[in-house]
Amino acid sequence: MSESTTNTLQYRFDGPEDAPVLILGPSLGTTWHMWDRQIPELIKHWRVFRFDLPGHGGAPAYPAGSVNDLTTRLLTTLEGLGVQRFGYAGCALGGAVGIELALRHPERLASLALIAASPRFGTADEFRQRGVIVRTNGLDPIARTSPERWFTGGFAAAQPAITEWAVQMVRTTDPGCYIAACEALASFDVRAELGRVGVPTLVLVGSDDQVTGPAEARTLVAGIPDARLAVVPGASHLVPVEQPAAVTDLLVRHFSTAWQPGFDTSTGHTALPAAAVKPALSPVPQPLQTGPVAEIAPVAVPSAQGRPDPYDAGLKVRREVLGDAHVDRALAQADEFSGDFQEFITRYAWGEIWDRPGLDRRTRSCVTLTALVAGGHLDELAFHIRAALRNGLTPGEIKEVLLQAAVYCGVPAANSAFKVAQQVIREETTPQE
């Protein structure tokens, strides 16, 4: 077991010390125990390394807000243990870590399995909305609905003990770490980079997975040059728990036959070079293409002062604060008359001001709410209340901002603002059953 610090992960080893290392990465809201039923067979062939996400399974609660951060902590932990080369299998968020390893540290990977994974997990809005719900209501609403996302209905009904185990596993997770992990998934998007994954890859998915299902799995297989697809019937998102024998068999076959050589035991170094840069994405066969799998970023145009055009940075910040749905709607409604204004606010309000480092986004939300109350801009106030929740303000903190505004902006203005805020907060923080 590790002595976890802020830059390492809680872990455990199983299996013979002289065997090749196989790492198993967990899904959001789970612990390393999600792999318990794979261990007896896997340790016949490998030394199995399992880890917990921050704040999960009793691990120290040091939030990691990006997949890259989680990957760096994993590698730091492995460096301390002298593990240089390994196979890796990860489920959902654990799968995202596996893709990150393949893209940024290909010399470390001997083979890869991606389970219930995706190059982009839903939309950023979905995960940030989940963060708002957890921040307001705690993890209980997420815990109670987790069996619906993780298991088929028949399995959940037939296995009440496992279902309750799943609920308790989520319920005992640190809320701050869960919110940070949601943010990590919200910002994860490697659709344009899949062609650079150069390690043999098994993409495994449950046939009934409604979270990251067969369509996402096929996108991975179409994009990764050396990838094979396995669909497990009668399984949903947490397929290693629901169909343990099938998953174990598939992992044993994959890692036994698709383990790239390259580790020199006499020197402790890898002979395998980093994967060559390949085209951004392999073409997707038309029948399997369920949505865009690559995007060409617009070229940044230098400003008159020689600085990069802030439009792209502004659009990114605008989406992160207001949400994709709001921004897409505003841009779609723009025409020849209003298009220049949309470009103006994206470039200057969001690219020049909101992206400045002098204030964090929570503080900027407080300032913005106060200014909108003072100006009586209730339409704008509604979507900036939503933005404030996304930026980390709690409903209680928003109430304090409006009370402060009542003193300095006037009671009638604050009265109207409270009505708007009450409705928005009710909508945003009510768990979706």
Solvent accessible surface area in square Angstrom, and as a share of the most:
residue,aa,sasa,rsa
1,M,149,0.67
2,S,26,0.17
3,E,164,0.73
4,S,27,0.17
5,T,72,0.42
6,T,78,0.45
7,N,82,0.42
8,T,28,0.16
9,L,4,0.02
10,Q,25,0.11
11,Y,24,0.09
12,R,75,0.27
13,F,48,0.20
14,D,24,0.12
15,G,28,0.26
16,P,63,0.39
17,E,146,0.66
18,D,134,0.69
19,A,19,0.15
20,P,70,0.44
21,V,19,0.11
22,L,0,0.00
23,I,0,0.00
24,L,0,0.00
25,G,0,0.00
26,P,0,0.00
27,S,2,0.01
28,L,14,0.07
29,G,1,0.01
30,T,0,0.00
31,T,12,0.07
32,W,16,0.06
33,H,83,0.37
34,M,5,0.02
35,W,0,0.00
36,D,60,0.31
37,R,149,0.55
38,Q,0,0.00
39,I,16,0.08
40,P,85,0.53
41,E,59,0.26
42,L,0,0.00
43,I,55,0.28
44,K,141,0.60
45,H,76,0.34
46,W,12,0.04
47,R,43,0.16
48,V,0,0.00
49,F,0,0.00
50,R,7,0.02
51,F,2,0.01
52,D,2,0.01
53,L,2,0.01
54,P,11,0.07
55,G,4,0.04
56,H,1,0.01
57,G,39,0.37
58,G,71,0.68
59,A,9,0.07
60,P,49,0.31
61,A,52,0.40
62,Y,89,0.34
63,P,71,0.45
64,A,5,0.04
65,G,35,0.34
66,S,38,0.25
67,V,7,0.04
68,N,82,0.42
69,D,45,0.23
70,L,5,0.03
71,T,1,0.01
72,T,68,0.40
73,R,21,0.08
74,L,0,0.00
75,L,15,0.08
76,T,48,0.28
77,T,8,0.05
78,L,0,0.00
79,E,88,0.40
80,G,71,0.68
81,L,66,0.33
82,G,53,0.51
83,V,15,0.09
84,Q,60,0.26
85,R,19,0.07
86,F,0,0.00
87,G,0,0.00
88,Y,0,0.00
89,A,0,0.00
90,G,0,0.00
91,C,0,0.00
92,A,6,0.05
93,L,0,0.00
94,G,0,0.00
95,G,0,0.00
96,A,0,0.00
97,V,1,0.00
98,G,0,0.00
99,I,1,0.00
100,E,12,0.05
101,L,0,0.00
102,A,2,0.01
103,L,10,0.05
104,R,94,0.34
105,H,55,0.24
106,P,22,0.14
107,E,53,0.24
108,R,22,0.08
109,L,0,0.00
110,A,0,0.00
111,S,0,0.00
112,L,0,0.00
113,A,0,0.00
114,L,0,0.00
115,I,0,0.00
116,A,1,0.01
117,A,4,0.03
118,S,1,0.01
119,P,4,0.03
120,R,79,0.29
121,F,9,0.04
122,G,39,0.37
123,T,53,0.31
124,A,14,0.11
125,D,28,0.15
126,E,101,0.45
127,F,17,0.07
128,R,25,0.09
129,Q,49,0.22
130,R,50,0.18
131,G,4,0.03
132,V,1,0.01
133,I,12,0.06
134,V,3,0.02
135,R,70,0.25
136,T,48,0.28
137,N,62,0.32
138,G,26,0.25
139,L,9,0.05
140,D,56,0.29
141,P,11,0.07
142,I,13,0.06
143,A,0,0.00
144,R,114,0.42
145,T,19,0.11
146,S,0,0.00
147,P,11,0.07
148,E,130,0.58
149,R,57,0.21
150,W,12,0.04
151,F,6,0.03
152,T,30,0.17
153,G,60,0.58
154,G,56,0.54
155,F,32,0.13
156,A,24,0.19
157,A,85,0.66
158,A,73,0.57
159,Q,73,0.32
160,P,93,0.58
161,A,78,0.61
162,I,35,0.18
163,T,25,0.15
164,E,87,0.39
165,W,78,0.27
166,A,0,0.00
167,V,14,0.08
168,Q,69,0.30
169,M,12,0.05
170,V,2,0.01
171,R,91,0.33
172,T,99,0.58
173,T,5,0.03
174,D,46,0.24
175,P,62,0.39
176,G,35,0.34
177,C,3,0.02
178,Y,4,0.02
179,I,32,0.16
180,A,14,0.11
181,A,7,0.05
182,C,1,0.01
183,E,67,0.30
184,A,0,0.00
185,L,8,0.04
186,A,13,0.10
187,S,68,0.44
188,F,12,0.05
189,D,64,0.33
190,V,6,0.03
191,R,22,0.08
192,A,40,0.31
193,E,44,0.20
194,L,0,0.00
195,G,2,0.02
196,R,63,0.23
197,V,0,0.00
198,G,27,0.26
199,V,6,0.03
200,P,15,0.10
201,T,2,0.01
202,L,3,0.01
203,V,2,0.01
204,L,1,0.00
205,V,2,0.01
206,G,0,0.00
207,S,42,0.27
208,D,60,0.31
209,D,6,0.03
210,Q,158,0.70
211,V,58,0.33
212,T,3,0.02
213,G,7,0.07
214,P,30,0.19
215,A,38,0.29
216,E,56,0.25
217,A,2,0.02
218,R,85,0.31
219,T,14,0.08
220,L,0,0.00
221,V,39,0.22
222,A,18,0.14
223,G,1,0.01
224,I,4,0.02
225,P,69,0.43
226,D,75,0.39
227,A,20,0.16
228,R,128,0.47
229,L,63,0.31
230,A,15,0.12
231,V,62,0.36
232,V,5,0.03
233,P,101,0.64
234,G,37,0.36
235,A,0,0.00
236,S,5,0.03
237,H,10,0.04
238,L,0,0.00
239,V,0,0.00
240,P,1,0.00
241,V,11,0.06
242,E,12,0.05
243,Q,60,0.27
244,P,18,0.12
245,A,81,0.62
246,A,39,0.30
247,V,0,0.00
248,T,13,0.07
249,D,70,0.36
250,L,33,0.16
251,L,0,0.00
252,V,25,0.14
253,R,139,0.51
254,H,2,0.01
255,F,2,0.01
256,S,67,0.43
257,T,111,0.64
258,A,22,0.17
259,W,72,0.25
260,Q,45,0.20
261,P,115,0.72
262,G,16,0.16
263,F,87,0.36
264,D,59,0.30
265,T,118,0.69
266,S,99,0.64
267,T,79,0.46
268,G,28,0.27
269,H,129,0.58
270,T,41,0.24
271,A,83,0.65
272,L,51,0.25
273,P,102,0.64
274,A,68,0.52
275,A,37,0.29
276,A,73,0.57
277,V,130,0.75
278,K,76,0.32
279,P,110,0.69
280,A,61,0.48
281,L,29,0.14
282,S,38,0.24
283,P,125,0.79
284,V,21,0.12
285,P,72,0.45
286,Q,141,0.62
287,P,123,0.77
288,L,65,0.32
289,Q,75,0.33
290,T,101,0.59
291,G,29,0.28
292,P,90,0.57
293,V,15,0.09
294,A,44,0.34
295,E,114,0.51
296,I,171,0.87
297,A,82,0.63
298,P,94,0.59
299,V,133,0.77
300,A,54,0.42
301,V,93,0.53
302,P,94,0.59
303,S,35,0.23
304,A,103,0.80
305,Q,137,0.61
306,G,59,0.57
307,R,117,0.43
308,P,98,0.62
309,D,25,0.13
310,P,18,0.11
311,Y,54,0.20
312,D,52,0.27
313,A,41,0.32
314,G,0,0.00
315,L,40,0.20
316,K,127,0.54
317,V,5,0.03
318,R,7,0.02
319,R,65,0.24
320,E,30,0.14
321,V,0,0.00
322,L,17,0.09
323,G,3,0.02
324,D,25,0.13
325,A,62,0.48
326,H,37,0.16
327,V,0,0.00
328,D,69,0.36
329,R,129,0.47
330,A,18,0.14
331,L,53,0.27
332,A,86,0.66
333,Q,131,0.58
334,A,32,0.25
335,D,88,0.46
336,E,174,0.78
337,F,191,0.80
338,S,35,0.23
339,G,25,0.24
340,D,111,0.58
341,F,117,0.49
342,Q,29,0.13
343,E,75,0.34
344,F,112,0.47
345,I,34,0.17
346,T,0,0.00
347,R,45,0.16
348,Y,101,0.39
349,A,40,0.31
350,W,13,0.05
351,G,9,0.09
352,E,45,0.20
353,I,92,0.47
354,W,25,0.09
355,D,67,0.35
356,R,140,0.51
357,P,135,0.85
358,G,65,0.63
359,L,83,0.41
360,D,88,0.45
361,R,81,0.30
362,R,96,0.35
363,T,53,0.31
364,R,27,0.10
365,S,2,0.01
366,C,40,0.24
367,V,89,0.51
368,T,28,0.16
369,L,1,0.00
370,T,49,0.29
371,A,59,0.46
372,L,21,0.10
373,V,1,0.01
374,A,65,0.51
375,G,41,0.40
376,G,48,0.46
377,H,99,0.44
378,L,62,0.31
379,D,124,0.64
380,E,76,0.34
381,L,0,0.00
382,A,25,0.19
383,F,45,0.19
384,H,14,0.06
385,I,0,0.00
386,R,75,0.27
387,A,0,0.00
388,A,0,0.00
389,L,3,0.01
390,R,41,0.15
391,N,21,0.11
392,G,12,0.12
393,L,3,0.02
394,T,45,0.26
395,P,30,0.19
396,G,38,0.36
397,E,61,0.27
398,I,1,0.00
399,K,99,0.42
400,E,99,0.44
401,V,19,0.11
402,L,1,0.00
403,L,85,0.42
404,Q,112,0.50
405,A,1,0.01
406,A,22,0.17
407,V,113,0.65
408,Y,168,0.64
409,C,37,0.22
410,G,27,0.26
411,V,107,0.62
412,P,104,0.65
413,A,28,0.22
414,A,3,0.02
415,N,77,0.39
416,S,40,0.26
417,A,0,0.00
418,F,67,0.28
419,K,132,0.56
420,V,30,0.17
421,A,3,0.02
422,Q,112,0.50
423,Q,86,0.38
424,V,6,0.03
425,I,30,0.15
426,R,127,0.46
427,E,78,0.35
428,E,28,0.13
429,T,15,0.09
430,T,69,0.40
431,P,37,0.23
432,Q,133,0.59
433,E,157,0.70
